[in-house]
Amino acid sequence: MATPESAITPEVVEQHGLNTEEYERVLHALGREPNLVELGIFSVMWSEHCSYKSSRLHLKKLPTEAPWVICGPGENAGVIDIGDGQAAIFKMESHNHPSYIEPYQGAATGVGGILRDVFTMGARPVANLNALRFGRPDHPKMKHLVQGVVAGIGGYGNCVGVPTVAGETNFHPAYDGNILVNAMTVGVADADKIFYSAATGVGNPIVYVGSKTGRDGIHGATMASADFGEDAEEKRPTVQVGDPFTEKLLIEACLELMATDAIVAIQDMGAAGLTSSSVEMATNGKAGIRLDMNKVPCREEGMTPYEMMLSESQERMLMVLKPGKEAMAEEIFRKWELDFAVIGEVTDTRHMVLEFDGKVVCDIPLGPLAADAPLYDRPAMSREDYKAWAKVEPLDTVPDSPDLGADLLRLMASPDLASRRWIAEQYDSQVGADTLQTDGDAGVVRVHGMRKALAMTTDCTPRYCYADPYEGGKQAIAEAYRNLCAVGARPLAVTNCLNFANPQRPEIMAQFTGCLDGMGDACRALDFPIVSGNVSLYNESKATGGGSAILPTPAIGGVGVLDDYARMARIAFAAEGDAIFVIGDNNGHLGQSLWLRTLHGREAGDAPPVNLAQERERGEFVRRLIGEGLVSAVHDVSDGGLLVALAEMALAGNIGCSLEQVGDHFTAFGEDQGRYLVTTSQADRIQAAGIPMHRIGTVGGDSVAGVPLSELRAAHESFFREWMEG
């Protein structure tokens, strides 16, 4: 086994994911050659996953401030003011590579990690969401991956007792060799009791709590910062193993201690484990840190400092306590049957110093590890060069569609639009008894004991982002905004999970910078700032035979607030005789539509353009209609277009509709943006100057576009049932 005295050869440096230039920076930072412990620490802290070395230059361009933002990017999660002295705390993160290698544990520990990001700041988690991307259903590995990921998300979230209330699941061949598992958690805290990670107070004790450290997850952050080769299965030991029951104990113990005045700083041990948590705490507090590795609770014999620092064992936290509070804190954690150990102290050296068996085994200046980590301005193609590279064929001719009903049936049965009941039934959406809605445009959870509720959604349309990264980035933000407005919530802020392929390829950086430019413009126009997020790069695989890259997938998590949940809107048709209106313009945009892809096998044409001024104006109008009680159902129009949205409303309410003005496939299946469907019994009261509105039909009957609801439901429910039983 390697020891701190092991020789650092070029092969060892390469195994740690550092290139020649980066290793020279290590030598310069230390003024000497590192030992193995120090090299391991540099390797994980400078990994893409921890340092954001290819992305943080561009992340600075995103809008992150608003009067209601309490804490933006840089902490464990974002914090926004939701009134009444309360705050919502939320974030989304990726667990892509681990979930491909070991789908159950990869997805489960993704949920566990994001829960810790939220409760480490003082919030009680109230809801989980997810955004999942899988490859072709007929890929030989895909059913196993879907089953494992869904079981992992449900297994962890259900056991911890946090409801899973919303999410999205899509399929595309680009994810055959690299699926995406993005997990999001929302929590609620008192606005004057937010906990941060800055370690301060020279001599203050550093405390380790939670589970013991094992050898699982070592080099997990490094693995997550590289693309997949043929050896993906061999990376299974880098995947962490989760225990949701321990996490539940950890939540309760932390919240109990947070009710006292004992905590100076707190940080969860996520990617890179004890290394990243201690480095981030010391760096944020402009302090130093000294740890006695002999005091780290270990569950395996003979663990070395290298293994302890790089392990990503789950359900662990690091705290700085006020002097004299150790015994009281220990009593709380022992009561909850968790480990508790004072393992070090805050110093004023600005160095990380580790001791083991009475010797110093690591002494690293903190600046180079964190704030001064490598930063790359990767070359990116221009928009014009990217368009030429992407080879998106123009939509010169559109096939005819003689039978809209037959097209609708095929779309509703397709993997991207089929009912997700098989997935949803594996998640406990009602635990906590505050869930108000899970099957509409956004999940809605009541703030416990209040009339107020939080609405939340995850959104992204990767095929738009590939065809036009800028418009796709705008659309991802706009759709999240639209989904929140559609339930009656005031959109407040965004978290994101930016999933892209290899940033060393100029075409991929063009996707990344283009999407971020679009996202930034949309957030500014909609007053919808980004308060937290995650970047996941190198999402591509050589194992599929061609070096396949995922589609650019900037998953967006949006959060909004309803002042009174009694005014919440749903998508289900509510009453026969209600008039059906479409708000927005029906220009029949079939470029990059699901109709074109699903029925004709083409991904052609431009992504639909997004008019941000109209998005804001129409969203505010829809919220006013809902707030004044003038509409009985609301649904945004997105994938599949108008007819699919109507079918979803009809199936949700088990009532059909009769339609006028949905005459051809352009109108029926076009994916023009900025549109909502509303139903009302007060048609004369919902007109507004400057807002395009068209009455397109009436609620009633037992069919949509001539297709009986029974046939629509059978088609809609068929995909997952037949796939999983097959």
Long-range contacts (C-beta under 8 A, 24 or more apart in sequence): 1-304, 2-36, 2-304, 2-306, 3-36, 3-304, 4-35, 4-36, 4-37, 4-304, 4-305, 4-306, 4-361, 4-362, 5-35, 5-36, 6-35, 6-36, 8-33, 8-34, 8-35, 8-36, 8-39, 12-36, 12-39, 13-39, 16-40, 16-42, 16-43, 16-222, 17-43, 17-47, 17-222, 17-225, 17-226, 18-42, 18-43, 18-46, 22-46, 22-374, 25-368, 25-374, 26-368, 29-364, 29-365, 29-367, 29-368, 30-364, 30-365, 35-361, 35-362, 36-306, 37-304, 37-305, 37-306, 37-309, 37-354, 37-361, 37-362, 38-362, 38-363, 38-364, 40-275, 40-306, 40-309, 40-310, 41-275, 41-279, 41-309, 41-310, 41-352, 41-362, 41-364, 41-369, 42-364, 42-369, 43-219, 43-222, 44-219, 44-221, 44-222, 44-271, 44-272, 44-275, 44-276, 44-310, 45-272, 45-275, 45-276, 45-279, 45-369, 45-370, 45-373, 46-369, 46-373, 46-374, 47-221, 47-222, 47-224, 47-225, 47-272, 48-224, 48-225, 48-503, 48-535, 48-537, 48-538, 49-221, 49-222, 49-224, 49-225, 49-271, 49-272, 49-536, 50-221, 50-271, 50-272, 50-276, 51-373, 51-374, 52-535, 53-373, 53-374, 53-375, 53-376, 54-376, 54-378, 54-503, 54-504, 54-509, 54-537, 55-498, 55-503, 55-512, 55-535, 55-537, 56-375, 57-375, 57-376, 57-377, 58-512, 58-513, 58-516, 59-516, 59-533, 59-535, 61-516, 61-517, 61-520, 62-516, 62-519, 62-520, 62-523, 62-530, 63-520, 63-523, 63-524, 63-529, 63-530, 64-529, 64-530, 64-531, 65-529, 66-492, 66-493, 66-527, 66-529, 68-492, 68-493, 69-493, 69-529, 69-531, 70-191, 70-194, 71-121, 71-194, 71-196, 71-531, 72-529, 72-530, 72-531, 72-532, 73-530, 73-531, 73-532, 73-533, 75-121, 75-196, 75-197, 75-532, 76-116, 76-117, 76-118, 76-120, 76-121, 76-197, 76-267, 76-268, 77-117, 77-118, 77-121, 77-123, 77-185, 77-187, 77-495, 77-532, 78-493, 78-495, 78-530, 78-531, 78-532, 79-121, 79-189, 79-194, 79-531, 80-492, 80-493, 80-531, 80-559, 81-191, 82-188, 82-447, 82-452, 82-454, 82-492, 82-561, 83-452, 83-561, 83-563, 84-450, 84-452, 85-190, 85-191, 85-192, 86-188, 86-189, 86-190, 86-191, 86-447, 87-123, 87-188, 87-189, 87-190, 87-191, 87-194, 88-123, 88-186, 88-187, 88-188, 88-454, 88-492, 88-559, 88-561, 89-118, 89-121, 89-122, 89-123, 89-186, 89-187, 89-188, 89-189, 89-194, 90-118, 90-184, 90-185, 90-186, 90-187, 90-456, 90-495, 90-531, 90-532, 90-557, 90-559, 91-117, 91-118, 91-184, 91-185, 91-495, 91-532, 91-533, 91-534, 91-557, 92-129, 92-131, 92-182, 92-183, 92-184, 92-458, 92-495, 92-496, 92-497, 92-532, 92-533, 92-534, 92-555, 92-557, 93-117, 93-182, 93-183, 93-184, 93-497, 93-534, 94-180, 94-181, 94-182, 94-183, 94-224, 94-497, 94-499, 94-534, 94-536, 95-181, 95-182, 95-183, 96-178, 96-179, 96-180, 96-181, 96-182, 96-224, 96-499, 96-536, 96-539, 97-178, 97-223, 97-224, 97-228, 97-235, 97-539, 98-220, 98-223, 98-224, 98-238, 98-239, 98-240, 99-145, 99-148, 99-149, 99-152, 99-179, 99-181, 100-145, 100-177, 100-178, 100-179, 100-228, 100-232, 101-232, 101-233, 101-235, 101-236, 101-238, 101-239, 102-148, 102-236, 102-239, 103-144, 103-145, 103-147, 103-148, 103-149, 103-152, 103-179, 104-148, 104-149, 104-151, 104-152, 104-155, 105-152, 105-239, 105-240, 105-241, 105-242, 106-148, 106-149, 106-152, 106-181, 106-239, 107-148, 107-149, 107-150, 107-151, 107-152, 107-153, 107-156, 107-181, 107-183, 108-152, 108-153, 108-155, 108-156, 108-242, 108-244, 109-156, 109-239, 109-240, 109-241, 109-242, 109-314, 110-152, 110-153, 110-181, 110-182, 110-183, 111-152, 111-153, 111-156, 111-157, 111-160, 111-183, 111-185, 111-242, 112-156, 112-160, 112-242, 112-244, 112-247, 112-314, 112-315, 113-183, 113-268, 113-270, 113-271, 113-314, 114-183, 114-184, 114-185, 115-160, 115-162, 115-185, 115-247, 115-251, 116-247, 116-250, 116-268, 116-270, 116-315, 116-317, 117-185, 117-268, 117-270, 118-185, 118-186, 118-187, 119-187, 119-251, 119-254, 119-255, 120-195, 120-197, 120-254, 120-266, 120-267, 120-268, 120-317, 121-187, 121-189, 121-194, 121-195, 121-196, 121-266, 122-189, 122-190, 122-193, 122-194, 122-195, 122-255, 122-258, 123-187, 123-188, 123-189, 124-187, 124-188, 124-189, 124-251, 124-255, 125-160, 125-162, 125-185, 125-186, 125-187, 125-251, 126-162, 126-163, 126-186, 126-187, 126-188, 126-432, 126-434, 126-445, 126-447, 126-448, 126-454, 127-162, 127-163, 127-164, 127-165, 127-166, 127-185, 127-186, 127-435, 127-443, 127-445, 127-454, 127-456, 128-153, 128-157, 128-162, 128-163, 128-164, 128-165, 128-183, 128-184, 128-185, 128-186, 129-164, 129-165, 129-166, 129-167, 129-183, 129-184, 129-185, 129-186, 129-443, 129-456, 129-457, 129-458, 129-557, 130-164, 130-167, 130-168, 130-181, 130-182, 130-183, 130-184, 130-458, 131-167, 131-168, 131-180, 131-182, 131-184, 131-458, 131-459, 131-460, 131-497, 131-555, 131-557, 132-167, 132-168, 132-169, 132-170, 132-179, 132-180, 132-181, 132-182, 133-169, 133-170, 133-171, 133-172, 133-175, 133-179, 133-180, 133-462, 133-499, 133-550, 133-553, 134-169, 134-170, 134-171, 134-175, 134-179, 135-171, 135-172, 135-173, 135-174, 135-175, 135-176, 135-177, 135-179, 136-171, 136-172, 136-173, 136-176, 137-171, 137-415, 137-719, 137-723, 139-176, 142-176, 143-723, 143-724, 145-179, 147-724, 149-179, 149-181, 150-423, 150-426, 151-426, 153-181, 153-183, 153-426, 153-427, 154-426, 154-427, 154-428, 155-244, 156-242, 156-244, 156-247, 157-244, 157-427, 157-428, 158-244, 158-427, 158-428, 158-431, 159-244, 159-245, 159-248, 160-244, 160-247, 160-248, 160-251, 161-248, 161-431, 161-432, 162-431, 162-432, 163-427, 163-428, 163-429, 163-430, 163-431, 163-432, 163-434, 163-435, 163-445, 164-427, 164-428, 164-429, 165-429, 165-435, 165-437, 165-438, 165-443, 165-444, 165-445, 165-456, 166-438, 166-442, 166-443, 166-456, 166-457, 166-458, 167-423, 167-458, 168-458, 168-459, 168-460, 169-420, 169-423, 170-416, 170-462, 171-415, 171-416, 172-462, 172-463, 172-551, 174-462, 174-548, 174-549, 174-550, 174-551, 175-550, 175-551, 176-541, 176-544, 176-548, 177-228, 177-540, 177-541, 177-542, 177-543, 177-544, 177-548, 178-227, 178-228, 178-539, 178-540, 178-541, 178-548, 178-550, 180-499, 180-536, 180-539, 180-550, 180-553, 180-555, 182-458, 182-497, 182-499, 182-534, 182-555, 184-456, 184-458, 184-495, 184-497, 184-557, 186-445, 186-454, 186-456, 186-559, 188-447, 188-448, 188-454, 193-258, 195-258, 195-263, 195-265, 195-266, 196-265, 196-266, 196-284, 197-265, 197-266, 197-267, 197-280, 197-281, 197-284, 198-265, 198-281, 198-284, 198-285, 198-286, 199-264, 199-265, 199-281, 199-282, 199-284, 199-285, 199-287, 199-289, 199-320, 199-346, 200-264, 200-265, 200-285, 200-287, 200-320, 200-346, 201-264, 201-320, 201-322, 201-323, 201-346, 202-287, 202-346, 202-347, 202-348, 203-323, 203-345, 203-346, 204-264, 204-320, 204-321, 204-322, 204-323, 204-345, 204-346, 205-320, 205-321, 205-323, 205-326, 205-342, 205-344, 205-345, 206-278, 206-289, 206-291, 206-318, 206-319, 206-320, 206-342, 206-343, 206-344, 206-345, 206-346, 207-318, 207-319, 207-320, 207-321, 207-326, 207-329, 207-340, 207-341, 207-342, 207-343, 208-274, 208-295, 208-296, 208-297, 208-316, 208-317, 208-318, 208-339, 208-340, 208-341, 208-342, 208-343, 209-250, 209-253, 209-254, 209-316, 209-317, 209-318, 209-319, 209-333, 209-338, 209-339, 209-340, 209-341, 210-246, 210-250, 210-269, 210-315, 210-316, 210-317, 210-338, 210-339, 211-243, 211-246, 211-250, 211-299, 211-313, 211-314, 211-315, 211-316, 211-338, 211-339, 212-297, 212-298, 212-299, 212-313, 212-339, 213-273, 213-274, 213-296, 213-297, 213-298, 213-299, 213-303, 213-307, 213-308, 213-311, 213-313, 213-316, 214-241, 214-298, 214-299, 214-300, 214-311, 214-313, 215-300, 215-303, 215-307, 215-311, 216-240, 216-241, 216-311, 216-312, 216-313, 217-241, 217-273, 217-311, 217-312, 217-313, 217-314, 218-307, 218-310, 218-311, 218-312, 219-310, 220-271, 220-272, 220-312, 221-271, 221-272, 221-276, 221-312, 224-271, 224-536, 224-538, 225-537, 225-538, 226-538, 227-501, 227-502, 227-538, 227-539, 227-540, 227-541, 227-542, 228-540, 228-541, 228-542, 228-543, 229-541, 229-542, 229-543, 230-542, 230-543, 232-541, 232-543, 240-312, 240-313, 240-314, 241-313, 241-314, 242-314, 242-315, 243-314, 243-315, 246-314, 246-315, 246-338, 247-314, 247-315, 249-336, 249-337, 249-338, 250-315, 250-317, 250-336, 250-338, 252-336, 253-332, 253-333, 253-335, 253-336, 253-338, 254-317, 256-332, 256-336, 257-329, 257-332, 257-333, 260-325, 260-328, 261-322, 262-321, 262-322, 262-325, 262-328, 262-329, 263-319, 263-320, 263-321, 263-322, 264-319, 264-320, 264-321, 264-322, 265-319, 265-320, 266-317, 266-318, 266-319, 266-320, 267-317, 267-318, 267-319, 268-316, 268-317, 268-318, 269-312, 269-313, 269-316, 269-317, 269-318, 270-312, 271-312, 272-310, 272-312, 273-309, 273-310, 273-311, 273-312, 273-313, 273-316, 274-308, 274-309, 274-311, 274-316, 274-318, 275-309, 275-310, 277-317, 277-318, 278-318, 278-344, 278-352, 279-352, 279-366, 279-369, 279-370, 280-370, 281-318, 281-320, 282-346, 282-350, 282-352, 282-366, 283-366, 283-369, 283-370, 283-371, 285-320, 285-346, 286-350, 287-346, 287-347, 287-348, 287-350, 288-346, 288-347, 288-348, 288-349, 288-350, 288-351, 288-352, 288-353, 288-366, 289-344, 289-345, 289-346, 289-347, 289-351, 289-352, 289-353, 289-366, 290-344, 290-345, 290-347, 290-349, 290-353, 290-354, 290-355, 291-343, 291-344, 291-352, 291-353, 291-354, 291-355, 292-343, 292-344, 292-355, 292-356, 293-343, 293-354, 293-355, 293-356, 293-361, 294-355, 294-356, 294-357, 295-341, 295-342, 295-343, 295-344, 296-341, 296-343, 297-339, 297-341, 304-356, 305-354, 305-356, 305-361, 305-362, 309-354, 309-362, 320-346, 376-503, 378-503, 378-504, 378-506, 378-509, 379-506, 379-509, 380-506, 380-509, 380-510, 380-512, 380-513, 381-506, 381-507, 381-509, 381-510, 382-510, 383-470, 383-510, 383-514, 385-510, 386-469, 386-507, 386-510, 386-511, 386-514, 387-468, 389-507, 389-510, 390-466, 390-467, 390-507, 392-466, 392-467, 392-603, 392-604, 392-605, 392-606, 393-602, 393-604, 393-605, 394-604, 394-605, 395-590, 395-591, 395-596, 395-604, 395-605, 395-606, 398-590, 398-596, 398-665, 398-666, 399-599, 399-600, 400-665, 401-599, 401-664, 401-665, 401-668, 401-669, 404-643, 404-662, 404-664, 404-665, 404-668, 404-705, 404-706, 405-705, 405-706, 405-707, 407-595, 407-599, 407-665, 407-668, 407-669, 408-643, 408-644, 408-647, 408-668, 408-704, 408-705, 408-707, 408-712, 409-707, 409-711, 409-712, 409-715, 410-598, 410-599, 410-715, 411-594, 411-595, 411-598, 411-599, 411-640, 411-644, 411-669, 412-644, 412-647, 412-712, 412-715, 412-716, 413-715, 413-716, 413-718, 413-719, 414-594, 414-598, 414-719, 415-719, 416-594, 416-598, 416-639, 417-594, 417-639, 417-640, 417-644, 417-716, 418-716, 418-717, 418-718, 418-719, 418-720, 419-716, 419-717, 419-719, 419-720, 420-720, 421-717, 421-720, 422-720, 422-721, 422-724, 423-720, 436-565, 436-568, 437-487, 437-568, 437-570, 439-571, 439-652, 440-486, 440-487, 440-569, 440-570, 440-571, 440-635, 440-652, 441-482, 441-483, 441-484, 441-486, 441-487, 441-571, 441-634, 441-635, 441-636, 442-483, 442-484, 442-486, 442-487, 442-489, 442-558, 442-560, 444-487, 444-489, 444-562, 444-565, 444-568, 446-565, 451-563, 451-564, 451-565, 451-566, 452-561, 452-562, 452-563, 452-564, 452-565, 453-489, 453-561, 453-562, 453-565, 453-568, 454-489, 454-559, 454-560, 454-561, 454-562, 455-484, 455-487, 455-488, 455-489, 455-559, 455-560, 455-561, 455-562, 456-484, 456-557, 456-558, 456-559, 456-560, 457-483, 457-484, 457-557, 457-558, 458-555, 458-556, 458-557, 458-558, 459-483, 459-555, 459-556, 459-558, 460-553, 460-554, 460-555, 460-556, 461-607, 461-638, 461-639, 462-550, 462-551, 462-552, 462-553, 463-551, 463-592, 463-597, 463-603, 463-607, 464-592, 464-607, 464-608, 465-511, 465-515, 465-551, 465-552, 465-553, 465-554, 465-607, 466-511, 466-551, 466-552, 466-603, 467-591, 467-592, 467-603, 467-605, 467-606, 467-607, 468-514, 468-606, 468-607, 469-510, 469-511, 469-512, 469-513, 469-514, 469-515, 469-517, 469-518, 469-552, 470-514, 470-515, 470-517, 470-518, 471-518, 471-606, 471-607, 471-608, 471-609, 471-610, 472-514, 472-515, 472-518, 472-552, 472-554, 472-607, 473-514, 473-515, 473-516, 473-517, 473-518, 473-519, 473-520, 473-522, 473-554, 474-518, 474-519, 474-521, 474-522, 474-610, 474-612, 475-518, 475-607, 475-608, 475-610, 475-673, 476-515, 476-518, 476-519, 476-522, 476-554, 476-555, 476-556, 477-518, 477-519, 477-522, 477-523, 477-526, 477-528, 477-556, 477-558, 478-522, 478-526, 478-610, 478-612, 478-615, 478-673, 478-674, 479-556, 479-636, 479-638, 479-673, 480-528, 480-556, 480-557, 480-558, 481-522, 481-526, 481-528, 481-558, 481-615, 481-616, 481-619, 482-615, 482-619, 482-636, 482-638, 482-674, 482-676, 483-558, 483-636, 484-558, 484-559, 484-560, 485-560, 485-619, 485-620, 485-622, 485-623, 485-636, 485-676, 486-569, 486-571, 486-622, 486-634, 486-635, 486-636, 486-676, 487-562, 487-568, 487-569, 487-570, 487-626, 487-634, 488-562, 488-567, 488-568, 488-569, 488-623, 488-626, 488-627, 488-634, 489-560, 489-561, 489-562, 489-623, 490-560, 490-561, 490-562, 490-563, 490-623, 491-526, 491-528, 491-558, 491-559, 491-560, 491-619, 492-528, 492-559, 492-560, 492-561, 493-528, 493-529, 493-530, 493-531, 493-558, 493-559, 494-523, 494-528, 494-529, 494-530, 494-531, 494-556, 494-557, 494-558, 494-559, 495-530, 495-531, 495-532, 495-533, 495-556, 495-557, 495-559, 496-530, 496-532, 496-533, 496-534, 496-554, 496-555, 496-556, 496-557, 497-533, 497-534, 497-536, 497-554, 497-555, 497-557, 498-533, 498-534, 498-535, 498-536, 498-554, 498-555, 499-536, 499-539, 499-550, 499-552, 499-553, 499-554, 499-555, 500-535, 500-536, 500-537, 500-539, 500-550, 500-552, 500-553, 500-554, 501-537, 501-538, 501-539, 501-540, 501-549, 501-550, 501-552, 502-537, 502-538, 502-540, 502-549, 503-537, 503-538, 505-549, 508-549, 508-552, 511-552, 512-552, 515-552, 515-554, 516-554, 519-554, 519-556, 521-612, 522-610, 522-612, 522-615, 525-612, 525-613, 525-615, 525-616, 526-612, 526-615, 526-616, 526-619, 527-616, 528-558, 567-626, 567-627, 567-629, 568-626, 569-626, 569-631, 569-633, 569-634, 570-633, 570-634, 570-652, 571-633, 571-634, 571-635, 571-648, 571-649, 571-652, 572-633, 572-649, 572-652, 572-653, 573-632, 573-633, 573-649, 573-650, 573-652, 573-653, 573-655, 573-657, 573-679, 573-699, 574-632, 574-633, 574-653, 574-679, 574-699, 575-632, 575-655, 575-679, 575-681, 575-699, 576-655, 576-699, 576-700, 576-701, 577-681, 577-698, 577-699, 577-700, 578-632, 578-633, 578-679, 578-680, 578-681, 578-698, 578-699, 579-679, 579-680, 579-681, 579-683, 579-695, 579-697, 579-698, 579-699, 580-646, 580-657, 580-659, 580-677, 580-678, 580-679, 580-695, 580-696, 580-697, 580-698, 580-699, 581-677, 581-678, 581-679, 581-680, 581-683, 581-686, 581-693, 581-694, 581-695, 581-696, 582-637, 582-642, 582-675, 582-676, 582-677, 582-693, 582-694, 582-696, 583-618, 583-621, 583-622, 583-675, 583-676, 583-677, 583-678, 583-691, 583-692, 583-693, 584-614, 584-618, 584-637, 584-672, 584-673, 584-674, 584-675, 584-676, 584-692, 585-672, 585-674, 585-675, 585-692, 586-642, 586-667, 586-670, 586-672, 586-675, 586-694, 587-670, 587-672, 588-664, 588-666, 588-667, 588-670, 588-672, 589-670, 589-671, 589-672, 590-665, 590-666, 590-669, 590-670, 590-671, 592-671, 593-640, 593-641, 593-669, 593-670, 593-671, 594-639, 594-640, 594-641, 594-644, 594-669, 594-671, 595-640, 595-641, 595-665, 595-669, 608-671, 608-672, 608-673, 609-673, 610-673, 610-674, 611-673, 611-674, 614-674, 615-673, 615-674, 617-690, 617-691, 618-674, 618-675, 618-676, 618-691, 621-688, 621-691, 622-676, 622-678, 625-678, 625-680, 625-686, 630-680, 630-682, 630-685, 630-686, 631-678, 631-679, 631-680, 631-686, 632-679, 632-680, 632-681, 633-677, 633-678, 633-679, 634-676, 634-677, 634-678, 634-679, 635-676, 635-677, 636-675, 636-676, 636-677, 637-671, 637-672, 637-675, 637-676, 637-677, 638-671, 639-671, 640-669, 640-671, 641-668, 641-669, 641-670, 641-671, 641-672, 642-667, 642-668, 642-669, 642-670, 642-675, 642-677, 642-696, 643-668, 643-669, 643-704, 643-705, 644-669, 645-677, 646-677, 646-697, 646-704, 646-705, 647-704, 647-705, 647-707, 647-712, 647-716, 649-677, 649-679, 650-704, 650-709, 650-712, 651-709, 651-712, 651-713, 651-716, 653-699, 654-709, 655-699, 655-700, 655-701, 655-702, 656-699, 656-700, 656-701, 656-702, 656-703, 656-704, 656-709, 657-697, 657-698, 657-699, 657-700, 657-701, 657-704, 658-697, 658-698, 658-700, 658-701, 659-696, 659-697, 659-704, 659-705, 660-695, 660-696, 660-697, 661-694, 661-695, 661-696, 661-697, 662-696, 662-697, 662-705, 668-705
